[in-house]
Amino acid sequence: MISCQHRMLDDRIYKKEALTLSRAGYTVIHIGYGDCFKDYITEDHIRIIQLKKNKKGTTLRSKFSAFRQTMLTDLYNVAKNVSADVYHLHDVELCRIAGKLKKLPFHPKIIYDAHEPFCDNLKDYWRERSVMKVIFIDIPAVLSEKQVLKKADHLIATEENVASRFRKKNPSTSVIYNYSYFYPKFSSYNSKIKEYDAIYCGSISESKGIFLIIDALIHCKKKGYEYKLVIVGDYNHPLLKSRIDAIIKTEKLEHNLFFTGKLPLEDVSGYYSKSKIGLCLFPKNRTNQLILPIKLFEYPAFGLPIIGSNFGHIKNIIQLNKIGIMVDPHNPKEVASALIKLIEGDNYKKYTQICINCVKNNYLWESQKAKLVHIYEDLLKDNGKQ
């Protein structure tokens, strides 16, 4: 497993895929970046090789060092030296070294695992990225991805729209859904202790709907409903915090909004259990009509109905399973009405068991394990290793 943008011990990479393969008898190594160099074996018998991520400082030397690392030479050299049978790439930037890995003399197999529709992402959010990053990192990554789609031994997508695109380039494509492995023991679920009316868990960014969520909370407040919202996650940009703080001060939301910062998964579960409703109010664009947010499976696993955007997979999952309310995320009055409808009279409780059963029966990671192992079995069989 190789990553360059995801953290080590990542939810999908480590907790789901690496752990699944390790328990199936494979020797698994995850190579990626972190704050310092580490090389160790986890309690799950997975080797972690964490390289130090160079940070762009104020000096010319530090800026050059950080830029040079974007060429991913250090990751490539470590990957080459471990002589893996399969290199499983988890970020689009890694497509730039896929060809070199493929040409190694021990003939490894290459899997490209696209967590998101990167091309759509870039079209929607390029204004949020620096010009230098777009020119020197993003565009080369897009061009490299086109080559990898044709030449990789297997492609993996997290939902069917991206998989359909991939199949046009390479029939060896699978969908491995990012379903939840993260859920309470269903038999001991406690829905009585509630401190927060709603929760949002994920990256705090404009592209994930943070301002749409705050606008809805303001409308509730104007109607006399002093709801408490907890937000679990990191800001995706340092300037975003100051913008949000200004709104909180102006609208007097100090007792309505609570920020925890990024938390380990075991702590996130406590906030899910203490909340009544989960929010998934992504703004409408190309990317958000394609992605399948893991929140759609984590919220209901803890019995939380979802107030979600009325398009794409968000709409389909809510509508199909009757686990919440679909709204126009750009209409704060509509979102506020949905919050009031679910919270007042404890109407959210009507969804609790429906949500839990929905995830338990349809959306657990266990249903995806066999597909991943089968991909590896086929690739290594072709390679004479199985």
C-alpha positions as CSV (number, residue, x, y, z in Angstrom):
1,M,0.0,0.0,0.0
2,I,1.4,3.4,-0.9
3,S,-0.1,6.8,-0.1
4,C,1.1,10.4,-0.2
5,Q,-1.9,12.4,0.9
6,H,-3.7,10.1,3.3
7,R,-2.4,9.8,6.8
8,M,-0.9,6.6,8.1
9,L,-3.3,4.2,9.7
10,D,-6.0,5.7,7.4
11,D,-9.6,4.4,7.7
12,R,-9.9,2.8,4.3
13,I,-6.2,2.0,3.6
14,Y,-5.3,0.5,6.9
15,K,-8.4,-0.3,8.9
16,K,-10.3,-1.8,6.0
17,E,-8.0,-2.9,3.1
18,A,-4.7,-3.6,4.8
19,L,-6.2,-5.3,7.7
20,T,-8.4,-7.4,5.5
21,L,-5.4,-8.6,3.4
22,S,-3.3,-9.2,6.5
23,R,-6.0,-11.4,8.1
24,A,-6.3,-13.3,4.7
25,G,-2.6,-14.3,5.1
26,Y,-0.8,-11.6,3.0
27,T,2.3,-9.7,4.1
28,V,1.2,-6.1,4.0
29,I,3.4,-2.9,4.1
30,H,2.0,0.6,4.1
31,I,4.4,3.3,2.8
32,G,3.5,7.0,3.2
33,Y,4.2,10.3,4.9
34,G,3.9,11.6,8.4
35,D,5.5,14.1,10.8
36,C,8.6,12.0,11.3
37,F,10.3,8.8,10.1
38,K,9.0,5.5,11.5
39,D,9.4,1.9,10.6
40,Y,7.6,-0.6,12.7
41,I,5.2,-3.5,12.8
42,T,1.7,-2.9,14.2
43,E,-0.2,-5.2,16.5
44,D,-2.1,-6.3,13.3
45,H,1.2,-7.6,11.9
46,I,1.3,-4.8,9.2
47,R,4.5,-3.0,8.6
48,I,4.4,0.8,8.5
49,I,7.1,2.8,6.8
50,Q,6.4,6.4,7.4
51,L,8.7,9.0,5.7
52,K,9.0,12.5,7.0
53,K,6.9,15.0,5.1
54,N,8.9,18.1,4.3
55,K,7.0,21.2,5.2
56,K,7.3,24.4,3.1
57,G,8.9,26.9,5.4
58,T,9.9,30.5,4.8
59,T,13.4,29.8,3.5
60,L,14.2,29.1,-0.1
61,R,15.9,25.8,0.9
62,S,12.8,24.6,2.8
63,K,10.5,25.6,-0.1
64,F,12.7,23.7,-2.6
65,S,12.9,20.7,-0.3
66,A,9.1,20.5,-0.1
67,F,8.7,21.0,-3.8
68,R,11.3,18.3,-4.6
69,Q,9.4,15.8,-2.5
70,T,6.3,16.3,-4.7
71,M,8.3,14.3,-7.3
72,L,7.8,11.3,-4.9
73,T,11.3,10.0,-5.4
74,D,11.6,9.0,-1.8
75,L,8.4,7.0,-1.8
76,Y,9.5,5.3,-5.0
77,N,12.9,4.3,-3.7
78,V,11.4,2.8,-0.5
79,A,8.7,1.0,-2.5
80,K,11.3,-0.4,-4.9
81,N,13.4,-1.7,-2.1
82,V,10.6,-3.7,-0.5
83,S,10.2,-5.7,-3.7
84,A,6.4,-6.1,-3.4
85,D,4.4,-8.5,-5.6
86,V,1.6,-5.8,-5.7
87,Y,1.8,-2.0,-5.4
88,H,-1.6,-0.7,-4.4
89,L,-1.7,3.1,-5.0
90,H,-4.1,5.2,-3.0
91,D,-3.6,8.8,-4.3
92,V,-3.8,10.2,-7.8
93,E,-0.4,11.8,-7.4
94,L,1.2,8.4,-7.2
95,C,0.2,7.8,-10.8
96,R,3.4,9.7,-11.6
97,I,5.5,6.8,-10.3
98,A,3.3,3.9,-11.3
99,G,5.1,3.4,-14.7
100,K,8.5,3.2,-12.9
101,L,7.1,0.7,-10.5
102,K,5.6,-1.4,-13.2
103,K,9.0,-1.6,-15.0
104,L,10.8,-3.0,-12.0
105,P,12.7,-6.3,-12.9
106,F,10.6,-8.4,-10.5
107,H,7.4,-7.5,-12.5
108,P,5.0,-6.3,-9.8
109,K,1.3,-5.8,-10.3
110,I,-0.2,-2.3,-10.0
111,I,-3.5,-1.5,-8.5
112,Y,-4.9,2.1,-8.6
113,D,-7.5,2.7,-5.9
114,A,-9.4,6.0,-6.6
115,H,-11.0,7.2,-3.4
116,E,-12.6,10.2,-5.2
117,P,-13.3,11.5,-8.7
118,F,-10.1,13.6,-8.9
119,C,-10.7,15.2,-12.3
120,D,-14.1,16.5,-11.2
121,N,-12.6,17.5,-7.9
122,L,-10.0,19.6,-9.7
123,K,-12.6,21.2,-11.9
124,D,-14.8,22.2,-9.0
125,Y,-12.1,23.3,-6.5
126,W,-9.1,24.4,-8.5
127,R,-9.7,28.0,-7.3
128,E,-9.0,26.8,-3.7
129,R,-5.6,25.5,-4.7
130,S,-2.5,27.6,-5.5
131,V,-1.6,28.2,-9.1
132,M,1.8,26.5,-8.6
133,K,0.1,23.4,-7.2
134,V,-2.3,23.1,-10.1
135,I,0.5,23.5,-12.7
136,F,3.2,21.4,-11.1
137,I,1.2,18.7,-9.2
138,D,-2.4,18.5,-10.2
139,I,-2.1,18.7,-14.0
140,P,0.8,16.2,-14.2
141,A,-1.2,13.9,-11.9
142,V,-4.3,14.0,-14.2
143,L,-2.1,13.3,-17.2
144,S,-0.4,10.4,-15.4
145,E,-3.8,9.0,-14.3
146,K,-4.9,8.7,-17.9
147,Q,-1.9,6.4,-18.6
148,V,-2.4,4.4,-15.4
149,L,-6.1,3.7,-16.2
150,K,-5.0,1.9,-19.3
151,K,-1.9,0.1,-18.0
152,A,-2.7,-0.8,-14.4
153,D,-3.4,-4.4,-13.6
154,H,-6.5,-3.5,-11.7
155,L,-8.5,-0.4,-11.0
156,I,-10.7,0.1,-7.9
157,A,-13.4,2.8,-7.4
158,T,-15.6,3.5,-4.4
159,E,-18.8,3.9,-6.4
160,E,-20.3,3.0,-9.8
161,N,-20.0,6.3,-11.7
162,V,-16.3,6.4,-11.5
163,A,-16.0,2.7,-12.1
164,S,-18.0,3.1,-15.3
165,R,-15.5,5.7,-16.5
166,F,-12.6,3.5,-15.6
167,R,-14.1,0.4,-17.5
168,K,-14.0,2.4,-20.7
169,K,-10.2,2.5,-20.3
170,N,-9.7,-0.8,-18.6
171,P,-12.1,-3.7,-18.1
172,S,-10.2,-4.9,-15.0
173,T,-12.2,-2.6,-12.8
174,S,-14.0,-3.2,-9.5
175,V,-16.2,-1.3,-7.1
176,I,-15.2,-1.7,-3.5
177,Y,-17.6,0.4,-1.5
178,N,-16.3,2.4,1.4
179,Y,-18.9,0.9,3.8
180,S,-18.5,1.3,7.5
181,Y,-16.5,-1.0,9.8
182,F,-17.1,1.6,12.5
183,Y,-20.3,0.9,14.4
184,P,-21.4,0.2,18.0
185,K,-22.3,-3.2,19.2
186,F,-25.9,-3.1,17.8
187,S,-27.3,-5.1,20.8
188,S,-26.0,-2.6,23.3
189,Y,-26.8,0.7,21.5
190,N,-27.8,3.4,23.9
191,S,-29.9,6.2,22.3
192,K,-31.0,7.9,25.5
193,I,-27.9,10.1,26.4
194,K,-28.0,13.1,24.0
195,E,-26.0,16.3,24.4
196,Y,-26.1,17.6,20.8
197,D,-29.0,18.1,18.5
198,A,-26.9,17.4,15.4
199,I,-23.4,16.4,14.3
200,Y,-21.2,16.9,11.3
201,C,-18.1,14.7,11.1
202,G,-15.5,15.3,8.4
203,S,-13.3,17.9,6.8
204,I,-14.4,21.4,7.7
205,S,-14.5,23.2,4.4
206,E,-16.8,25.2,2.2
207,S,-16.8,22.4,-0.4
208,K,-18.3,20.1,2.3
209,G,-21.0,22.5,3.2
210,I,-19.8,24.1,6.5
211,F,-21.4,27.5,5.7
212,L,-24.6,25.9,4.5
213,I,-24.8,24.1,7.9
214,I,-24.2,27.3,9.9
215,D,-26.8,29.2,7.8
216,A,-29.4,26.6,8.7
217,L,-28.4,26.9,12.4
218,I,-28.9,30.6,12.2
219,H,-32.3,30.2,10.8
220,C,-33.3,27.8,13.6
221,K,-32.0,30.4,16.1
222,K,-34.1,33.2,14.5
223,K,-37.2,31.0,14.9
224,G,-36.4,30.5,18.6
225,Y,-34.7,27.1,18.5
226,E,-31.4,27.1,20.3
227,Y,-30.0,23.9,18.9
228,K,-26.5,22.6,19.7
229,L,-24.3,21.4,16.8
230,V,-21.0,19.6,17.3
231,I,-18.5,19.5,14.5
232,V,-15.8,16.8,14.5
233,G,-12.9,17.4,12.1
234,D,-10.1,19.7,11.0
235,Y,-10.2,22.9,9.0
236,N,-9.0,22.3,5.5
237,H,-7.6,25.8,5.3
238,P,-6.2,28.0,8.1
239,L,-8.1,31.1,7.0
240,L,-11.4,29.3,7.2
241,K,-11.4,29.3,11.0
242,S,-11.2,33.1,11.2
243,R,-14.2,33.4,8.8
244,I,-16.3,31.0,10.9
245,D,-15.2,32.7,14.1
246,A,-16.4,36.0,12.7
247,I,-19.9,34.5,11.9
248,I,-20.1,32.9,15.3
249,K,-19.4,36.3,17.0
250,T,-21.8,38.2,14.8
251,E,-24.7,35.8,15.1
252,K,-24.0,35.0,18.8
253,L,-23.6,31.2,18.2
254,E,-21.0,30.6,21.0
255,H,-23.5,28.3,22.8
256,N,-24.7,26.6,19.6
257,L,-21.6,25.5,17.8
258,F,-18.9,23.2,19.3
259,F,-15.7,22.2,17.5
260,T,-13.7,19.2,18.7
261,G,-10.9,19.2,16.2
262,K,-9.8,15.9,14.6
263,L,-10.3,12.9,16.9
264,P,-9.4,9.2,16.9
265,L,-12.2,7.0,15.7
266,E,-12.8,5.6,19.2
267,D,-13.6,9.1,20.4
268,V,-15.8,10.0,17.4
269,S,-18.1,7.2,18.4
270,G,-18.9,9.0,21.7
271,Y,-20.0,12.1,19.8
272,Y,-22.2,10.0,17.5
273,S,-23.9,8.4,20.5
274,K,-24.5,11.8,22.1
275,S,-26.1,13.3,19.0
276,K,-29.6,13.1,17.6
277,I,-29.1,13.8,13.8
278,G,-26.3,13.5,11.3
279,L,-25.7,16.3,8.7
280,C,-24.5,15.6,5.1
281,L,-25.2,18.9,3.4
282,F,-22.7,19.0,0.5
283,P,-23.2,21.8,-2.1
284,K,-24.3,20.7,-5.5
285,N,-21.5,20.3,-8.0
286,R,-19.9,17.6,-10.2
287,T,-17.8,16.1,-7.5
288,N,-20.5,15.9,-4.8
289,Q,-23.0,14.3,-7.3
290,L,-20.5,11.4,-7.7
291,I,-19.0,10.8,-4.3
292,L,-20.4,8.3,-1.7
293,P,-19.6,9.9,1.7
294,I,-18.9,7.4,4.5
295,K,-21.1,9.6,6.7
296,L,-24.0,8.0,5.0
297,F,-23.1,4.7,6.7
298,E,-21.5,5.9,10.0
299,Y,-24.4,8.2,11.1
300,P,-27.2,5.5,10.7
301,A,-25.0,2.8,12.2
302,F,-25.3,4.8,15.5
303,G,-29.0,5.3,14.9
304,L,-28.8,8.9,13.6
305,P,-31.2,9.9,10.8
306,I,-29.6,12.0,8.1
307,I,-30.5,15.4,6.8
308,G,-28.7,15.3,3.4
309,S,-28.5,17.0,0.0
310,N,-31.2,16.1,-2.5
311,F,-28.9,14.8,-5.2
312,G,-26.5,12.0,-6.1
313,H,-25.7,9.1,-3.8
314,I,-26.7,11.1,-0.7
315,K,-30.3,11.3,-2.0
316,N,-30.3,7.7,-3.2
317,I,-29.2,6.2,0.1
318,I,-31.6,8.3,2.2
319,Q,-34.5,7.7,-0.1
320,L,-33.9,4.0,-0.7
321,N,-33.6,3.2,3.0
322,K,-35.9,5.8,4.4
323,I,-33.3,7.0,6.9
324,G,-33.7,10.7,6.9
325,I,-34.8,13.8,5.0
326,M,-33.5,15.1,1.7
327,V,-33.2,18.9,1.3
328,D,-31.9,21.6,-1.0
329,P,-28.6,22.3,0.9
330,H,-28.5,25.8,-0.6
331,N,-31.9,26.6,1.1
332,P,-31.1,27.2,4.8
333,K,-34.8,27.6,5.6
334,E,-35.5,24.2,4.2
335,V,-32.7,22.7,6.1
336,A,-33.8,24.5,9.3
337,S,-37.4,23.1,8.8
338,A,-36.0,19.6,8.5
339,L,-34.0,20.0,11.8
340,I,-37.0,21.3,13.6
341,K,-39.2,18.5,12.3
342,L,-36.8,15.8,13.5
343,I,-35.8,17.4,16.8
344,E,-39.1,18.7,18.1
345,G,-41.1,16.0,19.8
346,D,-38.1,13.7,19.6
347,N,-39.2,12.6,16.1
348,Y,-35.6,11.6,15.3
349,K,-36.2,8.5,17.5
350,K,-38.7,7.1,15.0
351,Y,-35.7,6.5,12.7
352,T,-33.3,4.9,15.2
353,Q,-34.0,1.3,14.7
354,I,-34.6,1.7,10.9
355,C,-31.1,3.3,10.6
356,I,-29.4,0.7,12.7
357,N,-31.0,-2.2,10.8
358,C,-30.2,-0.5,7.4
359,V,-26.5,-0.5,8.1
360,K,-26.4,-3.8,9.8
361,N,-28.1,-5.5,6.8
362,N,-26.7,-3.6,3.9
363,Y,-23.7,-1.4,4.5
364,L,-21.0,-3.0,6.5
365,W,-17.4,-3.4,5.3
366,E,-17.7,-7.2,5.8
367,S,-19.6,-7.3,2.6
368,Q,-16.6,-5.9,0.7
369,K,-13.8,-8.0,2.1
370,A,-14.2,-11.0,-0.3
371,K,-14.0,-8.7,-3.4
372,L,-10.7,-7.3,-2.3
373,V,-9.2,-10.7,-1.5
374,H,-10.4,-12.1,-4.8
375,I,-8.7,-9.3,-6.7
376,Y,-5.4,-10.1,-5.0
377,E,-5.8,-13.8,-5.6
378,D,-6.4,-13.3,-9.3
379,L,-3.4,-10.9,-9.7
380,L,-1.0,-13.1,-7.9
381,K,-2.2,-16.2,-9.7
382,D,-1.4,-14.5,-12.9
383,N,2.0,-13.7,-11.5
384,G,2.7,-17.3,-10.5
385,K,2.6,-16.3,-6.8
386,Q,-0.6,-18.0,-5.7
